[in-house]
Amino acid sequence: MKWEDIGSQPCSIARTLSILGDRWTMLILRNAFMGMRRFDDFQQNLGVTRHVLSERLKRLVEHEILMKAAYFDRQERFEYRLTDKGLELYPILLSMSKWADKWMDDGLGAPVQYIHQGCGESFHPVMVCSECREEVHAKQVKPVFTRSYYNLINSEQKQA
């Protein structure tokens, strides 16, 4: 399978990777969540080529994760703002940050603290069950394929 076709798989992770599956995209999103909006600021902060940055921003806009909004600075220009769809990616970035802080901190500790504005406390993300609210760990989860998945697989096999 070619990388371009990864999003056509009946897999939620593959579909997500088809949009977010490269380092520049994730770093662009990190910066967007930190308040960065302008092309030149992304480019200067990340050190990515203008071509690559333009391509990644275009994909994020096409998938409605970012939206372009005009602003004026001697000439009309655009800034990039997170949409509601984009804001829902925040738990992914927090989880990545928690993992790196635990396994890749070189003994220096976390470079960023996250403060919950509701209570003013520093926190780390915790995944909980939506039904019982208990913390969820990998060994406690059993993936079960849905009926729609089986129907899709069966229809693909019949066409082949």
Phi, psi and omega in degrees: 000138178277151181303324181298336184265002186300326182289348180272356178288148175280060183218124182298323180290317178298319179297317178296316179297332180297338178254317189255004194280037171216158187296323183295319180298315180294324178288326174298314179296318176306312182293323178298319178292339177270005174102000180285139183226337189259143183308308183298326178292316176301312184297314181294317183292318185273333184073016179279152178294153180299323180296311180296315179300315179301316179298313182293318178297319179300316180296318179295326176289316179302325181267012175058035175269323171240155172235148177270134177230132182287145169217163183242130177214078187072326175216160181292131177223174181236149170241164185246124182240143177292137174270177174301320178298319178292320180299331180288354176277351184304317179301329178295313180294320177297320179294320177298318180296314179300316180298313181295322179296328180279317191254347187225025185274357180053029179078005183267349183085178182290135178282343182225137171257144177251124183251124177282118184293337180295319183242349179081007183264149172288141182218167170233149183290143178227131177270129179234155176293133180293341184265311185253350179070012175281150177298140183254134176237153185306320183287353180258005184246135178241109177291133178232121180291142181278165178299321180297326177296312180298320178297318179296313180298316179296321179291325177293322180292323179292327180285335184283000000 
